[in-house]
Amino acid sequence: MSDATTFPLTFEHVPSTSARESAEREAILADPGFGKHFTDHMVQIDWSVDAGWHEARVTPYGPLQLDPAASVLHYAQEIFEGLKAYRHADDSIWSFRPEANAARLRRSATRLALPELAEADFVESLRRLVSIDSAWVPSAPETSLYLRPFMIATEAFLGVRAAQKVGYYVIASPAGAYFATGVTPVSIWISDHYSRAGRGGMGAAKTGGNYASSLLPQAEAYEHGCAQVLFLDSEEQTYIEELGGMNVVLVYRDGTLVTPQSDSILEGITRDSVLELAEDRGHRVERRRVSLAEWRDGVASGDITEVFACGTAAVITPIAQLKGDGVEIGSADAAPGELTMSLRDELTDIQYGRRDDPHGWMTRLA
Ligand SMILES: *Cc1c(COP(=O)(O)O)cnc(C)c1O
């Protein structure tokens, strides 16, 4: 579906009358956790078939009024994004490759039969919210303001078709350092009877349904003492795809980085960036199918020296061990890999403005 609006949207601002006092806000920012606290404002933009995108506004944060027949509640026509705002040493506030999130939101929208939002409007929605709630961007090392844009079908209609009324929103949540006590490698559980997405499904779209289907296997992972699930391809259960919300990269002894390629994997912006940094350093990068057997044999022979997961929330998480029914690859107490950690440092240095940004990845928000 195309967007009837061709000019950039103008945002109204309805200030909150119940914004938190600075003492309360500072207490939250001292220990924000993840996804628990929200800033004083939010963005809302309406869309309808007839009017296109309209009524862009920053409003007080608060509950949405949804008709109980809103089709998102029944048929899960929903997509989202996740990115962070980083406070730099001079107090300016930046985001990392927001145009890539805008492009991915448009791809997800196409798959879910939702309207596309123009890149300029997407970036402006972040800029408006972060400017108004800039005091909510924490300053301690590795902290950020997590931004969650999302789009839902709001039309009150139980017939099954693409909704003719849609809402786009952005909420923001201060985020503490993911690894408060230093980066700790994790164990991963191989899900051998559930898959995340199949051929022609929604695996490449960032949509809540993919997360709903990952929750039961995720609970299994916890039962086996693992932090995350590794999903295999749905047809053969042979090739590795990704974790519930993070991509996977394998590092070979000769310095090659390999990441699974498939139509059912969500293309992470963190993964893309990390692989580009590795290429800058002269590493070879391969995007191709990778079987579980290749991982197992490579770790056993020493050909695979490091494995990590990556995504916006934790940036890079080293994977120490892979466990499954009758399978154990690697050891739970393995130390983080050297390349893993140096790529992590390089990327976070760029994000926090501690190092040059040769690719022009950073966009100033406030
Ligand atoms: C968001 C997401 C990722 C990571 O993407 P980033 O852009 O790096 O944050 C990976 N896998 C899934 C399923 C995701 O939803």
The ligand as an SDF file (V2000), in Angstrom:
LIG
                    3D

 15 15  0  0  0  0  0  0  0  0999 V2000
   15.0570   -6.8810   16.0170 C   0  0  0  0  0  0  0  0  0  0  0  0
   15.5050   -8.2750   15.7560 C   0  0  0  0  0  0  0  0  0  0  0  0
   16.8590   -8.6180   15.5530 C   0  0  0  0  0  0  0  0  0  0  0  0
   17.9880   -7.6320   15.7130 C   0  0  0  0  0  0  0  0  0  0  0  0
   17.8920   -6.5370   14.8610 O   0  0  0  0  0  0  0  0  0  0  0  0
   18.7000   -5.2090   15.1870 P   0  0  0  0  0  0  0  0  0  0  0  0
   18.3170   -4.3020   14.0810 O   0  0  0  0  0  0  0  0  0  0  0  0
   20.1380   -5.5520   15.1760 O   0  0  0  0  0  0  0  0  0  0  0  0
   18.2500   -4.7520   16.5300 O   0  0  0  0  0  0  0  0  0  0  0  0
   17.1630   -9.9270   15.2400 C   0  0  0  0  0  0  0  0  0  0  0  0
   16.2100  -10.8740   15.1590 N   0  0  0  0  0  0  0  0  0  0  0  0
   14.9090  -10.5880   15.3660 C   0  0  0  0  0  0  0  0  0  0  0  0
   13.9070  -11.6730   15.2620 C   0  0  0  0  0  0  0  0  0  0  0  0
   14.5140   -9.2850   15.6780 C   0  0  0  0  0  0  0  0  0  0  0  0
   13.2170   -9.0190   15.8690 O   0  0  0  0  0  0  0  0  0  0  0  0
  1  2  1  0
  2  3  1  0
  2 14  2  0
  3  4  1  0
  3 10  2  0
  4  5  1  0
  5  6  1  0
  6  7  2  0
  6  8  1  0
  6  9  1  0
 10 11  1  0
 11 12  2  0
 12 13  1  0
 12 14  1  0
 14 15  1  0
M  END
$$$$
